[in-house]
Amino acid sequence: MEETSGFYILRFPNDFEVSGLTIIKNSIKEDEKYICIYVNTNEPLGRQLFTLSHELYHVLFERSNELASYYKERMKKPY
């Protein structure tokens, strides 16, 4: 399986009217990625859970082809 630099869920308050977001970035190391989901803790708990679910959807379904290709290529490389 592919080596990922990390999958992180960050939760902290902000006053920018952002409920959450997802960022997928390349690592400094070649062929590694960071997946980071942010959730605003100023929102009510129900909204936080919705936001987390919504952002996971983006990672698992909307970007699934991109990530599947990435993981498939990594699996081809010897460890």
C-alpha positions as CSV (number, residue, x, y, z in Angstrom):
1,M,0.0,0.0,0.0
2,E,1.0,3.6,-0.6
3,E,2.9,5.5,2.1
4,T,1.1,8.6,3.1
5,S,2.7,11.4,5.0
6,G,-0.5,11.9,7.0
7,F,-4.2,12.2,7.3
8,Y,-5.0,14.9,9.8
9,I,-8.2,16.3,11.3
10,L,-7.7,19.7,12.8
11,R,-10.4,21.3,15.1
12,F,-10.0,24.8,16.4
13,P,-12.1,28.0,16.4
14,N,-12.0,30.7,13.8
15,D,-13.9,34.0,13.2
16,F,-13.7,33.8,9.4
17,E,-17.2,32.3,8.8
18,V,-15.6,29.1,7.5
19,S,-17.1,25.8,8.8
20,G,-14.4,23.6,7.4
21,L,-12.2,22.7,4.4
22,T,-10.0,20.0,3.0
23,I,-6.5,20.4,1.7
24,I,-4.5,17.7,-0.1
25,K,-0.8,18.8,-0.5
26,N,2.3,17.1,-1.7
27,S,5.0,16.5,0.9
28,I,8.6,17.6,0.5
29,K,9.4,13.9,-0.1
30,E,8.6,12.7,-3.6
31,D,5.3,10.8,-4.0
32,E,3.9,11.5,-0.6
33,K,0.8,13.6,0.2
34,Y,-0.8,15.2,3.3
35,I,-4.6,15.1,3.6
36,C,-5.9,17.7,6.1
37,I,-9.5,18.3,7.1
38,Y,-10.2,21.4,9.2
39,V,-13.4,21.8,11.3
40,N,-14.4,25.1,13.0
41,T,-15.1,24.5,16.7
42,N,-17.1,27.8,17.0
43,E,-19.9,26.0,15.2
44,P,-22.5,23.9,17.1
45,L,-21.6,20.2,17.4
46,G,-24.2,19.1,14.9
47,R,-22.7,21.5,12.3
48,Q,-19.2,20.3,13.1
49,L,-20.2,16.7,12.5
50,F,-21.9,17.7,9.2
51,T,-18.8,19.6,8.1
52,L,-16.5,16.6,8.9
53,S,-18.8,14.3,7.0
54,H,-19.0,16.7,4.1
55,E,-15.2,17.1,3.9
56,L,-14.7,13.3,4.1
57,Y,-17.1,13.0,1.1
58,H,-14.9,15.3,-0.9
59,V,-11.8,13.2,0.0
60,L,-13.4,9.8,-0.5
61,F,-15.7,10.4,-3.5
62,E,-14.9,13.6,-5.4
63,R,-11.2,13.1,-5.3
64,S,-11.3,9.3,-5.3
65,N,-10.0,9.0,-8.9
66,E,-7.2,11.3,-8.2
67,L,-6.2,9.6,-4.9
68,A,-6.8,6.1,-6.4
69,S,-4.4,6.9,-9.2
70,Y,-1.9,8.3,-6.7
71,Y,-2.1,5.2,-4.5
72,K,-2.0,2.8,-7.5
73,E,1.3,4.4,-8.7
74,R,2.8,4.2,-5.2
75,M,2.0,0.5,-4.9
76,K,4.0,-0.2,-8.1
77,K,7.2,1.1,-6.5
78,P,9.3,-1.2,-4.4
79,Y,9.8,-0.4,-0.7
